[in-house]
Amino acid sequence: MRWREKLRLRGRTLFRRGRVELELDEELRFHLEQQIAENLAAGMSAEEARYAARRAIGGAEQIKEECRDVRGVNWIEDLLQDFRYSVRALRRTPGFTIVTVLTLALGIGAVTGVFSVVDATLLRPLPYADASRIVELARTSPRFDHPVPVSGADFLDWRARSRTFAGMAAYNFASFTRMTAAGPEQVSGSRVSASFFSVLGVRPAMGRAFLPNEDQSENAHVALLSYGAWQRWFAADPRSIGQSFLLDRESYTIVGVLQREFKFPGAPEVQVWTPMVLHPGVDRSNHWLYAIGKLSSHASLLQAQAELDVVARQLQAEYPHDDADQGIIAVPFQTWTSDGAKDLVLVFFGAVTLVLLVVCTNVASLTLARAVSRSKSFAMRAALGAGRFRLVRELLTESLILALMGGALGIGLASALTAFFRTQEFIYLPQPDAIHVDGRVLAFALALSLLTGVLFGLAPALQVSRGDLNAILKASGGDIGRERHWPLRNLLVVGETALSLVLLVGAALLVRSMIHALNTAPGYQTEHVLTFWLSPPANRYASDQALARLSERALERIEAVPGVQSVGLTTALPPSGWEDDGGFIVVKHPPQDMQRAPDTIIDAVSPGYFATMQIPLIKGRLLTEQDNRPDAPKVVVISRTLADNYFAGEDPIGQRVRFEEDDQKSLWTVVGIVGDTRFFGWDHDEGIFTYFPYQALGGRPHFAISVRTKVDPASFASQVKQAIWSVDKELPLLNTATMRQRLDDAFAPRRFDSAVLGAFAGVGLLLAAIGIFGLLSYVVSQRTREIGVRMALGASRQDVLRLILKRAVVLTGVGLACGLPCSFVGALLLRGFLYNTKPFDVGVFAIATGVMLATGVIAAYIPARRAASLDPMRALRLE
């Protein structure tokens, strides 16, 4: 026969080319299958049929043995051969290839995109010289569970007494006013000590940094500009170096322009940097500075911390009133800047990793089904002498090609995700500009693609390659691998069900937490309230009297605007994280340790503030205009939580209190109790507040004004602005927004977290449903004859429907049983993101379990219904 001659020629050609294994094209394989089938039909045993087939191609076994001698020489050509064959095989099944590649692109792209955030936040060094030696320096106090700012006098002592640091610098943030043609413009700024940029190892792009003596003179009005400010204000003119410009009516000389890439963590929007004047006489109890230091090349962090502990003990002994029980802590700057985003970023990365594992299990199920359909072809090749390693290698090559294609396509999704995260203001990221797809991220994507290919390809390849040749060659088409491969497919479905449950429980907990927060009253009315901040320049409003006159006139002008119901002034506008605080001491029941006195938010308010915010009066009276007189008695109003917790069950009205910074004779009388407010947002507990008369306490350099209107408050923004400008035309209104907008912005991070994790959970749920649907569709196709026999013997459609659905329920139930312990662990990891919600919320776990079970049943219903609708006669005729 001609085909036998072609087989012989093909075998010899392969040998001459140095091929390690015998490769047969589709036509020759078809003829070989025919020959083996004819031998089996003639009564030969399987072994005899295989032997006759080997003879038909002229000694395939001998060719294989001879080719083994050149195995080490031609491994590259073997890999190329596997690659070409795998590409051809994938091209013959475009549906499978497209679905698999798209699924892998979803998983790999999501993980790669989130990895870029992890890399920029936690792994990539900060863009400063010797960034690993830079540390954040902060004060510790028994009253606080976190490091806090330091006073200027303490910072000077730290710097003078340390020997393990090559340099220390202090910084704080400021706000300036710059006049433009459109009116006053707020300028974000920072005041820093002269060594700030040298500690960071940052050199200006143009000009110079601050000189060592420029932080010692009040008259050193020099400034460094950010690159963006230099472009906007001076059209990137190099001649602007040395020129002067006005901030707060004072002239500043531009001495340098910073690099375009320079961004300081926590203050990427800073436009102007000016020297901070520090001298030993500054108030030691006024903690307002942040500090950084650079370790000496010969010093370690442990040595520096030991030295700082000694300095802290010295200051405690020298200044017992101000520095008692005060410690110093040094934290790596990388750790300090990433602390606010670390937990959330890791949660996101864990979630997308679970999504990728679900993707891998789903693709492994598809790959196994495809490999099982080719079992007879693999058995033929094994009968001709192809080893198990050869077959596994070919299937793994296909898997790796699919994974690399999915990874390449996933890079596009990763790029979109990185662009999305860069623009989000809902989460704090220290280096948002560093979030992009670069060489590091591409290398990660490549490694992830290869790992993914092995993960989803290895198990199906090993499962298919170890089959019984006799059973496969004798089996009919519908019986190939019917029972043998079901355990692996069942295991894959169970695995993706368990993983999807973990994602679903996490998302449900965050949603439950968000609902609890939304249903919690903030303690004040948000409707019809417009808010904004004022930051009067210190050079024009240096005295308390000047600030008092400004606030009085501003409130009067705003109250005169038609449609305004009431106006209030406050130094701690909720929801916010900026406030004054201090230790609260009840004179009648003083704490044993003054350093551990309860901390209270100190809020200086005008009398109209409570009416404007509609904070209810619980007992006593509110503050009045008479309380603002210089000779008026010192009175305060406290919040309900403060009254309940710190007055030993007594009536607070009339009791005397003082504060940590006050002397023994500076006492205040409690005259009223008002309702609690959630100062830090809906999802935080009530703040412990003490309200003081604004002018009696002394003017504050920054304060907020809230305006209650009869109609939409946003429509009053321009009129309120004109009212303020009628008092001082150079005062910009900062952060103008309605109270509803402020609350929405404060709640946006929690909504963002829930939405992202919910999206990941939705993807996992969809993939789990697809996996169950695919498995049961495969089961129905493999058991078509069996179902036909059952129905021919009297089984009803309901019996068949129950048979298939029972399998779905069992698989889903096993997956849920495996996923519940993992979900408990995941819930514990989310504990820090939950508000008023227990990690082991029974209702959440019950709902998530019910949703997963319902998803499994719904996904199984379509193949079950198709099985129940089979025609028994047609099913019995299928072969």
LUMBA-155293 format. One record per residue (C-alpha): y negated, z, x. Coordinates in steps of 0.02 Angstrom, whole numbers, padded with zeros to 5 digits, always signed. Layout:
// LUMBA-155293
YZX
...
This chain:
// LUMBA-155293
+00000+00000+00000
-00174-00041+00061
-00240+00134+00035
-00110+00204+00154
-00170+00087+00290
-00348+00142+00255
-00296+00323+00272
-00217+00290+00441
-00370+00197+00502
-00484+00334+00438
-00384+00467+00528
-00385+00373+00692
-00572+00339+00678
-00606+00523+00654
-00503+00565+00806
-00592+00437+00915
-00761+00510+00862
-00707+00684+00913
-00710+00760+00739
-00632+00931+00733
-00563+00921+00557
-00498+00774+00457
-00635+00716+00336
-00587+00606+00190
-00708+00511+00081
-00697+00521-00108
-00595+00362-00131
-00460+00413-00008
-00451+00589-00079
-00422+00516-00251
-00277+00412-00188
-00205+00562-00097
-00211+00667-00256
-00120+00528-00345
+00015+00526-00211
+00043+00715-00221
+00047+00709-00410
+00176+00568-00405
+00282+00669-00284
+00275+00821-00397
+00319+00715-00549
+00468+00644-00454
+00540+00819-00442
+00482+00865-00266
+00435+01042-00229
+00257+01078-00181
+00305+01090+00002
+00396+00923-00004
+00249+00842-00093
+00129+00902+00040
+00245+00843+00180
+00257+00669+00103
+00068+00663+00087
+00048+00706+00271
+00166+00564+00317
+00066+00445+00208
-00085+00461+00321
+00012+00440+00482
+00025+00617+00550
-00127+00716+00496
-00054+00873+00573
-00040+00791+00744
-00220+00729+00731
-00279+00904+00689
-00187+00979+00839
-00258+00849+00957
-00434+00874+00890
-00425+01061+00922
-00435+01025+01108
-00613+00961+01089
-00672+01098+00969
-00789+01178+01095
-00870+01013+01140
-00914+00947+00969
-00972+01099+00870
-01147+01026+00850
-01076+00866+00777
-00966+00973+00665
-01119+01061+00598
-01207+00896+00570
-01053+00833+00481
-01050+00987+00369
-01235+00964+00334
-01215+00781+00284
-01066+00817+00175
-01153+00964+00090
-01308+00861+00054
-01200+00726-00025
-01106+00855-00128
-01269+00933-00190
-01341+00763-00234
-01191+00731-00346
-01234+00886-00449
-01423+00876-00475
-01425+00997-00621
-01340+01135-00523
-01448+01101-00370
-01614+01104-00464
-01574+01263-00562
-01512+01352-00407
-01659+01302-00299
-01786+01352-00431
-01701+01520-00458
-01697+01554-00271
-01878+01499-00254
-01926+01630-00383
-01839+01771-00291
-01880+01721-00112
-02060+01677-00156
-02090+01843-00244
-02018+01945-00101
-02112+01844+00030
-02276+01861-00065
-02260+02050-00080
-02202+02061+00101
-02367+01984+00153
-02454+02131+00068
-02336+02256+00152
-02367+02171+00320
-02556+02174+00302
-02559+02352+00236
-02426+02445+00334
-02361+02340+00478
-02501+02234+00549
-02610+02330+00674
-02792+02353+00626
-02903+02221+00708
-02981+02339+00835
-02956+02358+01022
-02818+02486+01059
-02801+02518+00872
-02649+02630+00900
-02760+02756+00991
-02890+02770+00851
-02873+02922+00737
-02964+02989+00586
-03029+03166+00607
-03051+03278+00455
-03069+03458+00403
-02934+03558+00314
-02968+03701+00196
-02857+03818+00093
-02949+03763-00064
-02895+03582-00045
-02725+03500-00031
-02797+03353+00066
-02913+03329+00217
-03099+03334+00176
-03263+03281+00261
-03346+03382+00398
-03521+03448+00425
-03633+03371+00557
-03641+03532+00659
-03451+03548+00663
-03432+03366+00715
-03550+03392+00862
-03446+03542+00916
-03285+03442+00902
-03357+03305+01010
-03428+03423+01141
-03271+03529+01160
-03134+03396+01158
-03059+03327+01318
-02915+03222+01252
-03030+03096+01168
-03116+02951+01254
-03245+02952+01115
-03287+03017+00942
-03399+02944+00808
-03462+02996+00637
-03499+02885+00489
-03551+02892+00309
-03603+02768+00177
-03778+02739+00111
-03875+02633-00010
-04039+02543+00030
-04162+02444-00071
-04221+02272-00016
-04358+02182-00111
-04326+02001-00159
-04415+01874-00267
-04302+01923-00413
-04339+02108-00394
-04262+02255-00301
-04087+02224-00232
-03962+02357-00186
-03897+02343-00008
-03734+02428+00039
-03752+02514+00205
-03674+02637+00323
-03752+02763+00442
-03651+02787+00600
-03667+02878+00765
-03709+02770+00915
-03530+02773+00982
-03453+02708+00820
-03427+02527+00875
-03371+02574+01050
-03238+02689+00978
-03175+02544+00872
-03188+02425+01019
-03295+02306+00916
-03425+02194+00998
-03560+02105+00898
-03553+01917+00884
-03736+01913+00931
-03854+02040+01006
-03796+02216+01049
-03725+02374+00974
-03820+02538+00962
-03878+02622+01122
-03820+02801+01160
-03991+02877+01122
-04023+02783+00960
-03935+02916+00856
-04049+03055+00923
-04219+02997+00863
-04283+02986+00685
-04391+02838+00739
-04248+02727+00798
-04257+02604+00654
-04133+02475+00717
-03994+02391+00619
-03838+02286+00639
-03804+02158+00503
-03639+02099+00436
-03605+01915+00463
-03620+01879+00277
-03789+01968+00261
-03854+01874+00412
-03805+01709+00332
-03880+01750+00161
-04041+01834+00216
-04084+01735+00373
-03989+01571+00347
-03884+01610+00504
-04036+01588+00614
-04000+01651+00793
-04186+01685+00813
-04173+01826+00686
-04112+01943+00824
-04261+02052+00865
-04349+02018+00700
-04394+02155+00578
-04358+02171+00392
-04390+02304+00260
-04265+02426+00186
-04333+02562+00072
-04508+02507+00127
-04466+02549+00308
-04458+02421+00447
-04292+02396+00537
-04266+02288+00691
-04110+02180+00695
-04022+02212+00860
-03857+02125+00824
-03744+02031+00704
-03562+02084+00686
-03413+01968+00695
-03371+01868+00540
-03198+01949+00534
-03259+02128+00551
-03217+02234+00400
-03212+02423+00402
-03072+02494+00292
-03142+02572+00136
-03310+02483+00156
-03282+02295+00168
-03443+02263+00072
-03559+02353+00195
-03704+02239+00241
-03813+02347+00353
-03765+02474+00487
-03898+02596+00547
-03895+02743+00670
-03855+02916+00602
-03967+03052+00671
-03871+03213+00710
-03937+03370+00794
-03864+03545+00814
-03980+03620+00686
-03902+03530+00536
-03826+03634+00396
-03649+03685+00444
-03597+03711+00262
-03646+03535+00207
-03487+03434+00226
-03535+03252+00210
-03473+03160+00364
-03317+03063+00406
-03261+03053+00587
-03151+02945+00698
-03096+02965+00877
-03008+02865+01011
-02876+02954+01114
-02888+02948+01301
-02761+02838+01387
-02674+02991+01460
-02670+03093+01298
-02546+03089+01154
-02580+03130+00973
-02485+03294+00989
-02592+03346+01137
-02751+03301+01043
-02695+03400+00890
-02656+03552+00996
-02830+03543+01072
-02911+03525+00901
-02818+03679+00841
-02895+03778+00984
-03069+03710+00940
-03044+03757+00757
-02999+03938+00804
-03152+03949+00916
-03267+03891+00775
-03186+04011+00652
-03227+04154+00769
-03405+04095+00803
-03451+04048+00624
-03348+04159+00507
-03457+04125+00356
-03446+03935+00363
-03286+03898+00461
-03167+04035+00408
-02991+03965+00382
-03056+03790+00422
-02938+03679+00521
-02950+03508+00602
-02823+03369+00581
-02803+03204+00673
-02716+03064+00579
-02679+02890+00650
-02812+02776+00580
-02682+02651+00521
-02596+02787+00421
-02761+02852+00354
-02821+02684+00292
-02656+02632+00214
-02617+02798+00130
-02700+02750-00035
-02596+02592-00052
-02434+02638+00037
-02335+02707-00110
-02386+02570-00231
-02352+02429-00107
-02180+02499-00067
-02139+02514-00252
-02186+02332-00278
-02082+02280-00128
-01933+02378-00192
-01952+02298-00363
-01956+02119-00296
-01808+02159-00183
-01710+02208-00338
-01765+02045-00419
-01701+01949-00267
-01534+02040-00277
-01521+01992-00460
-01561+01813-00410
-01425+01818-00277
-01294+01883-00398
-01342+01752-00526
-01334+01610-00399
-01171+01679-00330
-01099+01667-00506
-01157+01486-00520
-01089+01446-00347
-00922+01524-00388
-00906+01422-00548
-00946+01264-00452
-00823+01308-00314
-00686+01347-00440
-00708+01175-00519
-00674+01103-00345
-00522+01213-00311
-00398+01070-00327
-00497+00965-00203
-00501+01111-00080
-00316+01138-00104
-00282+00954-00063
-00382+00969+00096
-00293+01129+00143
-00128+01040+00113
-00183+00908+00237
-00215+01040+00369
-00395+01096+00343
-00406+01278+00392
-00482+01417+00289
-00627+01435+00410
-00665+01250+00386
-00678+01268+00197
-00780+01429+00207
-00898+01348+00331
-00927+01200+00216
-00965+01310+00066
-01079+01420+00169
-01171+01267+00232
-01205+01215+00052
-01267+01391+00014
-01382+01393+00164
-01453+01223+00119
-01489+01285-00057
-01568+01444+00010
-01678+01350+00133
-01735+01231-00003
-01772+01380-00115
-01864+01466+00027
-01970+01312+00062
-02016+01299-00122
-02042+01487-00130
-02178+01476+00003
-02289+01398-00130
-02258+01545-00246
-02289+01666-00102
-02456+01581-00066
-02507+01601-00247
-02457+01784-00246
-02554+01820-00087
-02709+01738-00161
-02683+01843-00318
-02671+02008-00222
-02822+01966-00114
-02933+01953-00267
-02872+02111-00355
-02994+02255-00360
-02870+02365-00453
-02779+02422-00296
-02852+02480-00132
-02798+02370+00014
-02872+02410+00185
-02860+02230+00248
-02863+02112+00098
-02917+01964+00206
-02760+01986+00312
-02649+01949+00162
-02597+01769+00185
-02447+01663+00231
-02450+01652+00420
-02320+01636+00557
-02255+01812+00531
-02233+01785+00345
-02152+01614+00372
-02031+01690+00496
-01989+01824+00367
-01964+01690+00234
-01846+01593+00349
-01745+01748+00391
-01741+01799+00209
-01682+01625+00157
-01540+01629+00282
-01490+01804+00230
-01498+01755+00047
-01387+01604+00079
-01256+01714+00160
-01270+01845+00022
-01237+01730-00124
-01125+01607-00032
-01002+01711+00066
-00907+01798-00074
-00875+01638-00176
-00824+01545-00018
-00698+01677+00033
-00633+01693-00144
-00602+01506-00168
-00531+01473+00006
-00389+01598-00007
-00303+01523-00157
-00117+01489-00178
-00094+01303-00142
+00065+01288-00245
-00016+01367-00398
-00174+01263-00385
-00085+01097-00357
+00033+01127-00504
-00103+01192-00620
-00184+01087-00754
-00370+01058-00749
-00411+01193-00874
-00306+01326-00787
-00377+01312-00610
-00437+01483-00557
-00443+01543-00736
-00389+01722-00701
-00401+01735-00512
-00591+01719-00501
-00639+01818-00654
-00646+01989-00565
-00779+01924-00445
-00882+01845-00583
-00866+02004-00686
-00923+02106-00536
-01075+01993-00513
-01126+02013-00695
-01102+02201-00685
-01210+02205-00528
-01356+02108-00599
-01349+02210-00759
-01362+02371-00657
-01505+02304-00552
-01599+02242-00705
-01581+02413-00786
-01666+02494-00636
-01813+02374-00653
-01822+02397-00840
-01821+02587-00831
-01961+02585-00701
-02069+02470-00805
-02034+02570-00963
-02085+02732-00877
-02251+02657-00821
-02283+02587-00995
-02242+02756-01073
-02361+02839-00950
-02497+02713-00991
-02476+02745-01178
-02491+02932-01150
-02649+02907-01049
-02725+02791-01180
-02689+02917-01317
-02774+03057-01220
-02954+03090-01268
-03072+03085-01118
-03178+03227-01188
-03331+03122-01228
-03375+02976-01340
-03375+02806-01255
-03448+02696-01390
-03631+02642-01385
-03666+02717-01213
-03748+02623-01069
-03738+02698-00894
-03813+02663-00723
-03850+02751-00559
-04014+02776-00468
-04028+02809-00282
-04211+02848-00241
-04256+02816-00058
-04266+02979+00040
-04424+02926+00131
-04520+02912-00033
-04434+03052-00130
-04406+03182+00004
-04447+03338-00099
-04364+03413-00251
-04530+03401-00343
-04543+03213-00313
-04365+03186-00377
-04400+03298-00528
-04555+03199-00574
-04460+03035-00556
-04317+03094-00667
-04435+03161-00800
-04536+03001-00811
-04378+02892-00809
-04301+02988-00954
-04464+02982-01053
-04484+02794-01032
-04303+02759-01081
-04313+02872-01234
-04464+02771-01292
-04361+02609-01299
-04331+02564-01483
-04150+02587-01532
-04114+02723-01403
-04046+02883-01484
-04035+02998-01333
-04039+02997-01143
-03949+03108-01019
-03953+03131-00830
-03804+03189-00726
-03751+03197-00545
-03565+03180-00589
-03542+03039-00713
-03362+03017-00772
-03246+02933-00738
-03281+02942-00552
-03223+03011-00387
-03397+03053-00321
-03454+03229-00355
-03517+03390-00277
-03398+03536-00278
-03392+03716-00222
-03297+03877-00235
-03322+03968-00400
-03326+04158-00396
-03331+04274-00548
-03429+04425-00490
-03329+04544-00600
-03161+04476-00536
-03188+04410-00359
-03040+04331-00269
-02963+04426-00124
-02993+04278-00011
-03159+04189-00038
-03093+04033+00049
-02964+04017-00090
-03087+04029-00234
-03058+03898-00370
-03148+03735-00339
-03267+03676-00473
-03362+03514-00497
-03548+03552-00486
-03642+03443-00609
-03831+03451-00623
-03880+03384-00795
-04030+03361-00907
-04031+03448-01077
-03997+03284-01167
-03838+03245-01071
-03719+03338-01188
-03789+03252-01343
-03785+03081-01260
-03603+03099-01205
-03561+03201-01362
-03474+03336-01264
-03444+03473-01395
-03513+03649-01380
-03371+03777-01396
-03468+03939-01382
-03640+04002-01335
-03781+03879-01309
-03822+03721-01213
-03954+03701-01077
-04134+03679-01134
-04297+03617-01060
-04351+03798-01031
-04203+03819-00912
-04283+03688-00798
-04437+03792-00762
-04449+03857-00583
-04469+04036-00646
-04328+04025-00776
-04173+04135-00760
-04025+04053-00673
-03904+03998-00808
-03750+03886-00812
-03633+03809-00940
-03447+03800-00898
-03302+03697-00962
-03166+03768-01073
-03028+03760-00942
-03136+03856-00819
-03171+03987-00952
-02988+04005-01002
-02918+04015-00826
-03038+04122-00725
-03110+04259-00835
-02953+04365-00857
-02952+04345-01046
-03130+04411-01066
-03277+04327-01150
-03368+04225-01015
-03535+04224-01107
-03657+04335-01015
-03549+04360-00861
-03620+04331-00688
-03550+04203-00566
-03594+04139-00394
-03538+04000-00280
-03463+03991-00108
-03624+03931-00025
-03734+04060-00113
-03778+04230-00042
-03727+04390-00129
-03893+04401-00224
-03893+04222-00291
-03809+04249-00459
-03798+04138-00613
-03769+04188-00794
-03646+04095-00906
-03734+04049-01069
-03616+03921-01144
-03443+03843-01147
-03418+03657-01181
-03267+03546-01202
-03166+03479-01056
-03192+03305-00988
-03074+03198-00886
-03188+03165-00740
-03066+03060-00639
-03009+02951-00785
-02895+02955-00935
-02739+02979-00830
-02798+03139-00743
-02810+03318-00800
-02972+03394-00858
-03099+03431-00723
-03160+03610-00699
-03347+03590-00726
-03500+03698-00700
-03660+03623-00774
-03828+03673-00700
-04005+03631-00755
-04052+03480-00650
-04223+03537-00591
-04176+03719-00573
-04037+03676-00453
-04148+03561-00351
-04163+03373-00355
-04014+03269-00304
-04040+03106-00205
-03918+03011-00317
-03900+03030-00504
-03839+02935-00655
-03920+02906-00823
-03825+02879-00985
-03910+02802-01135
-03841+02815-01313
-03896+02671-01425
-03877+02625-01607
-03801+02454-01573
-03715+02363-01431
-03774+02454-01274
-03756+02301-01161
-03901+02220-01253
-04016+02360-01193
-03986+02331-01007
-04142+02226-00979
-04254+02344-01080
-04190+02496-00986
-04218+02405-00821
-04399+02370-00868
-04422+02552-00918
-04363+02610-00746
-04470+02480-00658
-04621+02540-00754
-04597+02704-00659
-04550+02628-00491
-04536+02440-00476
-04435+02455-00316
-04289+02554-00391
-04133+02448-00423
-04013+02499-00561
-03842+02520-00480
-03673+02490-00563
-03745+02458-00736
-03603+02460-00863
-03559+02527-01033
-03453+02683-01038
-03313+02582-01116
-03317+02463-00967
-03315+02609-00846
-03162+02683-00929
-03074+02514-00933
-03111+02491-00747
-03045+02665-00710
-02887+02628-00808
-02863+02453-00737
-02755+02507-00588
-02627+02590-00702
-02627+02440-00817
-02606+02326-00666
-02459+02428-00598
-02371+02424-00766
-02401+02237-00789
-02334+02190-00616
-02179+02299-00628
-02154+02243-00808
-02158+02061-00752
-02025+02097-00621
-01920+02187-00751
-01939+02041-00871
-01877+01920-00739
-01729+02033-00702
-01688+02048-00887
-01696+01860-00910
-01584+01829-00760
-01459+01958-00822
-01454+01872-00991
-01427+01704-00906
-01287+01779-00801
-01196+01849-00952
-01220+01686-01046
-01154+01585-00899
-01001+01695-00876
-00950+01691-01058
-00983+01505-01071
-00866+01484-00923
-00738+01598-01004
-00743+01498-01165
-00722+01333-01071
-00574+01402-00971
-00489+01479-01123
-00513+01336-01242
-00326+01302-01258
-00288+01488-01277
-00418+01504-01414
-00345+01352-01499
-00171+01430-01494
-00237+01594-01564
-00324+01506-01707
-00171+01398-01740
-00067+01558-01753
-00185+01632-01882
-00330+01711-01789
-00491+01702-01891
-00662+01651-01828
-00716+01833-01837
-00570+01881-01725
-00623+01752-01594
-00805+01806-01608
-00755+01988-01582
-00646+01939-01433
-00791+01859-01339
-00922+01987-01390
-00807+02128-01340
-00801+02058-01164
-00991+02052-01159
-01007+02230-01221
-00880+02293-01094
-00964+02204-00947
-01138+02260-01001
-01077+02438-01028
-00999+02447-00855
-01161+02377-00781
-01263+02508-00874
-01147+02647-00815
-01172+02589-00635
-01359+02563-00657
-01402+02733-00733
-01381+02834-00572
-01485+02706-00478
-01615+02715-00616
-01628+02903-00594
-01668+02877-00410
-01797+02744-00452
-01878+02858-00581
-01898+02994-00449
-01985+02870-00334
-02108+02830-00473
-02149+03012-00509
-02319+03002-00423
-02372+02857-00536
-02330+02943-00701
-02452+03037-00810
-02386+03161-00937
-02216+03077-00926
-02058+03151-00853
-01958+03042-00733
-01801+03077-00834
-01877+03036-01003
-01730+03027-01122
-01819+02910-01240
-01862+02787-01101
-01685+02784-01036
-01615+02764-01211
-01733+02620-01251
-01700+02531-01086
-01512+02550-01107
-01522+02486-01285
-01625+02336-01233
-01502+02291-01095
-01354+02309-01214
-01439+02204-01347
-01482+02073-01216
-01299+02062-01165
-01241+02042-01345
-01374+01911-01385
-01334+01814-01227
-01149+01818-01273
-01174+01767-01454
-01201+01582-01420
-01040+01552-01320
-00947+01669-01440
-01005+01568-01589
-00958+01407-01502
-00783+01477-01469
-00766+01531-01651
-00815+01355-01708
-00680+01266-01608
-00563+01147-01698
-00387+01213-01657
-00309+01039-01653
-00439+00968-01535
-00427+01123-01425
-00238+01104-01411
-00255+00922-01359
-00374+00963-01215
-00296+00956-01042
